[in-house]
């Protein structure tokens, strides 16, 4: 007998039929003790998420426009779900109070959080489980910064008083009582926070896909699912564009040593993807775990003779970027060359200033900007033990007639990152995928 915390995304709670699936999943395993719901998502392609409607209500209210029609759509969605489930739950008084409160708030967090709040109340009523308002147990400090240890202490004490409970995702409360939200997708964060506080044996993240895919399905038709990966691998894939699990949601469960299981609400029989600090105990290990990437990077190539013997050269280059508030992605170097990889969005308005400052501080022989670059990360613990992995990767790109403009491999040998022309991004991902899968 253990404890499982289950988080369900918006697509899993979009209408009454999805709620029924969620209830069946939760009641099928008595170890599923705590559930974290998102706000109802899209029911069909052109539908609107409840959270998007609430954001729009706030914008209309604070630009002097009527938002009653928009809010009525929220009321219709939420009350419609409760009615279709046959619940004796009157949400209208609190919804009308919420409508008035939206106009009184000086930021959109309260409005945005109400989708999760009311969805949580509906689910709690449907399950006949206690409802715990996240604003009372997920704590932010006076500056609006999440307070993890304060939250863990207070939430753990509250959960000890309830064998089962529903805790809505995405938001918490500040000392003043003001509602504060995480970034979009933050219900993943709440789920992991609850798992840590509950001392869970497993954190289940239920969504509309059967786990993490080895590559973007928009590029690879029906890519293979990853059955097991480590938190380190997930971190690398998330950073480079894999979006199944919110990046910040990795840390609370990783810190507590709790494995995460990505599951599909619509196919609950599928085992999904297991994510753990440790490798697959079965001993099975593919050469690569997954491929992810982004477009729109610029390579800043700096060349200077005897650069390697000039003390502080790299620090001065990076100091220019730091002074301008620009972060860099990668830093491949040679004896007389240094390449700084920066996202295009970071370079807006600063290109000439970067050149001027580097020339002033470092006196390079040349500075060259190469834009329109895409970065592709091939990630996998298995690469370190497989000879010829890099050779296979670059041969696949060569056969596909793709020019590699940058190579970067971390000291852990967990990934190999290549830079290619943006126009070659999709072909490069396909070439690497089909070489190894």
DABEL-V871426 format. One record per residue. RES is the residue in three letters. PHI is phi in degrees with one decimal (999 if undefined). PSI is psi as a letter, one per 40 degrees, with the letter a starting at -180 (none if undefined). NEAR is the number of other C-alpha atoms within 8 Angstrom. Layout:
RES_PHI_PSI_NEAR ; RES_PHI_PSI_NEAR
This chain:
UNK_999_h_3 ; UNK_-131.8_a_6 ; UNK_-121.4_h_12 ; UNK_-118.5_h_14 ; UNK_-108.6_h_17 ; UNK_-116.7_h_14 ; UNK_-106.8_h_15 ; UNK_-118.5_h_14 ; UNK_-76.7_i_15 ; UNK_-62.1_d_14 ; UNK_-68.4_d_12 ; UNK_-79.7_e_16 ; UNK_-131.5_f_16 ; UNK_-75.1_d_13 ; UNK_-155.8_a_9 ; UNK_-62.4_d_11 ; UNK_-63.4_d_6 ; UNK_-68.3_d_11 ; UNK_-58.6_d_12 ; UNK_-63.6_d_8 ; UNK_-62.6_d_10 ; UNK_-63.0_d_12 ; UNK_-61.8_d_10 ; UNK_-59.6_d_8 ; UNK_-64.2_d_10 ; UNK_-66.0_d_10 ; UNK_-79.2_e_8 ; UNK_-75.9_e_6 ; UNK_-140.8_h_7 ; UNK_-63.4_e_7 ; UNK_-73.2_e_8 ; UNK_-77.1_g_12 ; UNK_-99.4_d_11 ; UNK_-130.2_h_12 ; UNK_-127.4_h_14 ; UNK_-119.6_h_16 ; UNK_-94.9_i_17 ; UNK_-88.0_i_17 ; UNK_-77.2_i_16 ; UNK_-55.1_h_16 ; UNK_-96.8_a_14 ; UNK_-71.9_h_12 ; UNK_-91.1_d_8 ; UNK_-153.1_i_5 ; UNK_-56.1_d_5 ; UNK_-94.7_e_5 ; UNK_-74.3_i_7 ; UNK_-112.9_i_8 ; UNK_-70.6_i_11 ; UNK_-60.1_d_12 ; UNK_-62.4_d_13 ; UNK_-63.5_d_9 ; UNK_-62.4_d_13 ; UNK_-68.5_d_14 ; UNK_-60.3_d_11 ; UNK_-65.7_d_9 ; UNK_-57.5_d_14 ; UNK_-63.3_d_13 ; UNK_-61.8_d_8 ; UNK_-64.7_d_11 ; UNK_-61.5_d_12 ; UNK_-97.0_e_8 ; UNK_-119.7_e_6 ; UNK_74.3_e_6 ; UNK_-106.6_i_7 ; UNK_-72.8_h_7 ; UNK_-121.3_e_10 ; UNK_-64.1_d_8 ; UNK_-66.6_d_7 ; UNK_-64.2_d_10 ; UNK_-67.1_d_12 ; UNK_-62.5_d_8 ; UNK_-67.7_d_9 ; UNK_-64.7_d_11 ; UNK_-59.1_d_11 ; UNK_-61.8_d_8 ; UNK_-62.6_d_9 ; UNK_-69.8_d_10 ; UNK_-67.9_d_10 ; UNK_-63.9_d_9 ; UNK_-62.9_d_10 ; UNK_-60.8_d_13 ; UNK_-66.0_d_8 ; UNK_-65.1_d_8 ; UNK_-86.6_e_8 ; UNK_70.9_f_6 ; UNK_-86.6_i_9 ; UNK_-91.3_g_5 ; UNK_-135.0_h_7 ; UNK_-95.3_h_5 ; UNK_-89.8_e_7 ; UNK_-58.9_d_8 ; UNK_-57.3_d_7 ; UNK_-71.1_d_7 ; UNK_-67.5_d_9 ; UNK_-65.7_d_8 ; UNK_-65.4_d_8 ; UNK_-62.7_d_10 ; UNK_-59.4_d_10 ; UNK_-70.1_d_8 ; UNK_-68.7_d_8 ; UNK_-55.4_d_13 ; UNK_-71.9_d_9 ; UNK_-88.1_e_6 ; UNK_-78.2_i_8 ; UNK_-98.6_e_4 ; UNK_-148.3_i_5 ; UNK_-82.2_e_10 ; UNK_-61.4_d_9 ; UNK_-60.0_d_13 ; UNK_-59.1_d_12 ; UNK_-63.4_d_12 ; UNK_-78.0_e_13 ; UNK_-70.1_d_11 ; UNK_-63.3_d_13 ; UNK_-66.5_d_14 ; UNK_-58.9_d_12 ; UNK_-72.3_d_10 ; UNK_-62.8_d_14 ; UNK_-63.4_d_15 ; UNK_-66.0_d_10 ; UNK_-63.0_d_10 ; UNK_-64.5_d_10 ; UNK_-62.6_d_13 ; UNK_-65.1_d_10 ; UNK_-66.8_d_10 ; UNK_-87.2_e_7 ; UNK_61.5_f_6 ; UNK_-109.0_i_10 ; UNK_-62.9_i_9 ; UNK_-107.5_h_10 ; UNK_-114.9_h_9 ; UNK_-71.3_h_9 ; UNK_-60.4_d_12 ; UNK_-62.9_e_13 ; UNK_-95.7_e_9 ; UNK_-131.3_e_12 ; UNK_-102.3_h_12 ; UNK_-104.6_h_15 ; UNK_-116.3_i_14 ; UNK_-81.2_a_10 ; UNK_-65.0_d_8 ; UNK_-89.3_e_5 ; UNK_81.8_e_8 ; UNK_-95.7_h_7 ; UNK_-59.1_h_7 ; UNK_-108.4_g_9 ; UNK_-64.7_d_7 ; UNK_-74.0_d_6 ; UNK_-60.0_d_8 ; UNK_-61.0_d_11 ; UNK_-61.0_d_11 ; UNK_-66.4_d_9 ; UNK_-71.5_d_10 ; UNK_-68.1_d_12 ; UNK_-61.1_d_10 ; UNK_-64.2_d_8 ; UNK_-67.2_d_9 ; UNK_-65.9_d_11 ; UNK_-62.7_d_8 ; UNK_-88.4_e_6 ; UNK_-134.7_h_8 ; UNK_-70.3_d_7 ; UNK_-134.6_i_8 ; UNK_-165.7_i_14 ; UNK_-111.9_h_16 ; UNK_-125.3_h_13 ; UNK_-64.4_i_18 ; UNK_-89.5_i_16 ; UNK_85.7_d_17 ; UNK_-140.6_i_16 ; UNK_-150.4_a_14 ; UNK_-134.2_i_16 ; UNK_-95.2_i_14 ; UNK_-56.0_d_9 ; UNK_-74.4_e_6 ; UNK_95.0_e_7 ; UNK_-69.3_i_8 ; UNK_-76.1_h_12 ; UNK_-131.7_h_13 ; UNK_-103.7_i_12 ; UNK_-78.3_a_9 ; UNK_-67.8_i_6 ; UNK_-55.7_i_5 ; UNK_85.2_e_9 ; UNK_-70.9_e_14 ; UNK_-63.3_d_15 ; UNK_-59.6_d_14 ; UNK_-65.3_d_16 ; UNK_-59.1_d_14 ; UNK_-57.2_d_17 ; UNK_-68.7_d_14 ; UNK_-63.3_d_12 ; UNK_-65.3_d_11 ; UNK_-59.8_d_15 ; UNK_-63.8_d_13 ; UNK_-64.9_d_12 ; UNK_-79.7_e_11 ; UNK_63.2_f_8 ; UNK_-65.7_i_13 ; UNK_-85.8_d_9 ; UNK_-155.9_h_12 ; UNK_-109.6_h_17 ; UNK_-100.8_h_12 ; UNK_-112.1_h_14 ; UNK_-94.2_h_13 ; UNK_-140.7_a_14 ; UNK_-112.1_e_11 ; UNK_-130.8_i_7 ; UNK_-87.6_g_14 ; UNK_100.8_a_14 ; UNK_-86.0_h_12 ; UNK_-87.9_i_11 ; UNK_-70.0_d_11 ; UNK_-155.1_i_13 ; UNK_-64.4_h_11 ; UNK_-65.0_e_9 ; UNK_-76.2_e_5 ; UNK_-107.3_d_9 ; UNK_-105.7_h_9 ; UNK_-70.3_h_6 ; UNK_52.6_g_5 ; UNK_-66.2_i_10 ; UNK_-69.4_i_7 ; UNK_-78.6_i_11 ; UNK_-91.7_h_13 ; UNK_-82.5_d_10 ; UNK_-151.8_h_10 ; UNK_-148.7_i_14 ; UNK_-91.1_i_11 ; UNK_-61.3_d_11 ; UNK_-64.3_d_7 ; UNK_-66.4_d_13 ; UNK_-62.1_d_10 ; UNK_-58.4_d_10 ; UNK_-63.8_d_11 ; UNK_-67.6_d_14 ; UNK_-63.2_d_12 ; UNK_-61.8_d_8 ; UNK_-94.8_e_11 ; UNK_126.6_e_9 ; UNK_-67.6_h_11 ; UNK_-120.2_e_7 ; UNK_-65.6_d_6 ; UNK_-121.0_h_9 ; UNK_-56.5_h_12 ; UNK_-55.6_d_9 ; UNK_-69.7_e_6 ; UNK_-76.2_e_15 ; UNK_-68.6_d_13 ; UNK_-72.2_d_8 ; UNK_-60.6_d_11 ; UNK_-76.8_d_16 ; UNK_-63.7_d_12 ; UNK_-62.4_d_7 ; UNK_-87.4_e_8 ; UNK_71.2_f_8 ; UNK_-99.6_h_14 ; UNK_-71.3_i_13 ; UNK_-118.5_h_12 ; UNK_-119.8_h_13 ; UNK_-86.0_h_15 ; UNK_-127.7_i_18 ; UNK_-109.7_h_14 ; UNK_-58.3_d_12 ; UNK_-83.5_e_7 ; UNK_-137.8_g_8 ; UNK_-66.2_e_9 ; UNK_-75.3_e_4 ; UNK_-75.5_h_8 ; UNK_-69.9_e_8 ; UNK_68.7_a_14 ; UNK_-112.1_h_15 ; UNK_-97.0_h_11 ; UNK_-119.3_h_13 ; UNK_-145.5_i_14 ; UNK_-69.8_d_10 ; UNK_-106.0_i_6 ; UNK_-68.8_i_9 ; UNK_-53.6_h_9 ; UNK_-65.9_e_6 ; UNK_-71.4_e_4 ; UNK_87.5_e_6 ; UNK_-73.8_h_6 ; UNK_-151.1_h_7 ; UNK_-74.9_i_7 ; UNK_-61.0_d_11 ; UNK_-119.0_i_11 ; UNK_-96.6_d_14 ; UNK_-167.9_i_12 ; UNK_-130.9_h_14 ; UNK_-148.3_i_14 ; UNK_-168.7_i_11 ; UNK_-137.4_i_9 ; UNK_-98.9_i_10 ; UNK_68.3_f_11 ; UNK_-121.5_i_13 ; UNK_-122.7_h_13 ; UNK_-96.9_h_13 ; UNK_-97.0_h_12 ; UNK_-100.4_h_12 ; UNK_-117.5_h_12 ; UNK_-122.8_h_12 ; UNK_-158.3_h_10 ; UNK_-61.4_h_6 ; UNK_64.8_f_8 ; UNK_-57.1_d_11 ; UNK_-64.6_d_7 ; UNK_-99.8_e_5 ; UNK_-94.0_h_7 ; UNK_-61.1_h_5 ; UNK_84.7_e_6 ; UNK_-61.3_d_9 ; UNK_-61.9_d_7 ; UNK_-61.6_d_7 ; UNK_-68.2_d_11 ; UNK_-62.2_d_11 ; UNK_-68.0_d_8 ; UNK_-63.2_d_8 ; UNK_-61.8_d_11 ; UNK_-66.3_d_12 ; UNK_-62.8_d_9 ; UNK_-61.3_d_7 ; UNK_-94.3_e_7 ; UNK_71.4_f_6 ; UNK_-108.8_h_9 ; UNK_-94.5_i_8 ; UNK_-114.6_i_10 ; UNK_-96.6_d_8 ; UNK_-144.0_i_8 ; UNK_-144.2_g_10 ; UNK_-71.0_i_10 ; UNK_-136.1_i_7 ; UNK_-131.4_a_6 ; UNK_-65.3_d_7 ; UNK_-117.1_e_10 ; UNK_-135.0_i_11 ; UNK_-141.8_h_12 ; UNK_-119.5_h_11 ; UNK_-111.1_h_12 ; UNK_-98.1_h_12 ; UNK_-131.1_h_14 ; UNK_-65.0_h_11 ; UNK_-54.2_d_10 ; UNK_-63.0_d_5 ; UNK_-75.2_e_8 ; UNK_-92.9_e_10 ; UNK_-54.5_h_7 ; UNK_72.6_e_5 ; UNK_-116.6_e_8 ; UNK_-56.4_d_8 ; UNK_-67.1_d_7 ; UNK_-66.6_d_7 ; UNK_-63.0_d_10 ; UNK_-58.9_d_9 ; UNK_-61.6_d_8 ; UNK_-72.1_d_9 ; UNK_-65.0_d_13 ; UNK_-61.6_d_9 ; UNK_-70.2_d_7 ; UNK_-90.7_d_8 ; UNK_-117.4_e_9 ; UNK_49.1_f_7 ; UNK_-72.7_i_10 ; UNK_-73.3_d_8 ; UNK_-159.1_i_7 ; UNK_-130.4_h_10 ; UNK_-131.3_h_8 ; UNK_-105.1_h_8 ; UNK_-121.2_h_9 ; UNK_-96.7_i_9 ; UNK_72.1_f_10 ; UNK_-98.5_i_14 ; UNK_-110.2_h_14 ; UNK_-105.9_h_12 ; UNK_-127.5_h_15 ; UNK_-105.0_h_14 ; UNK_-103.1_h_12 ; UNK_-114.4_i_14 ; UNK_172.3_h_13 ; UNK_-64.6_d_12 ; UNK_-68.9_e_11 ; UNK_-65.1_d_13 ; UNK_-65.6_d_8 ; UNK_-102.1_e_5 ; UNK_-114.2_h_8 ; UNK_-69.6_i_6 ; UNK_83.2_e_6 ; UNK_-62.2_d_9 ; UNK_-61.7_d_7 ; UNK_-60.6_d_7 ; UNK_-63.3_d_9 ; UNK_-61.5_d_10 ; UNK_-73.2_d_8 ; UNK_-66.3_d_8 ; UNK_-62.2_d_11 ; UNK_-68.3_d_14 ; UNK_-65.3_d_9 ; UNK_-61.5_d_7 ; UNK_-81.3_e_9 ; UNK_59.9_f_6 ; UNK_-110.9_h_10 ; UNK_-82.9_h_8 ; UNK_-92.2_h_10 ; UNK_-100.0_e_8 ; UNK_-157.7_i_9 ; UNK_-132.2_h_10 ; UNK_-146.5_h_10 ; UNK_-128.1_h_8 ; UNK_-68.7_i_8 ; UNK_-66.1_d_5 ; UNK_-76.2_e_5 ; UNK_60.9_f_10 ; UNK_-80.5_d_12 ; UNK_-149.5_i_13 ; UNK_-124.8_h_13 ; UNK_-109.6_h_12 ; UNK_-122.8_i_12 ; UNK_-108.3_h_12 ; UNK_-131.6_i_16 ; UNK_-60.2_i_12 ; UNK_-53.8_d_10 ; UNK_-66.9_e_5 ; UNK_-98.4_e_9 ; UNK_-57.0_d_12 ; UNK_-63.7_d_8 ; UNK_-66.0_d_8 ; UNK_-68.4_d_12 ; UNK_-59.5_d_13 ; UNK_-62.7_d_10 ; UNK_-61.6_d_11 ; UNK_-67.7_d_11 ; UNK_-58.8_d_10 ; UNK_-75.2_e_7 ; UNK_-72.3_d_9 ; UNK_-103.3_e_7 ; UNK_-108.2_none_4
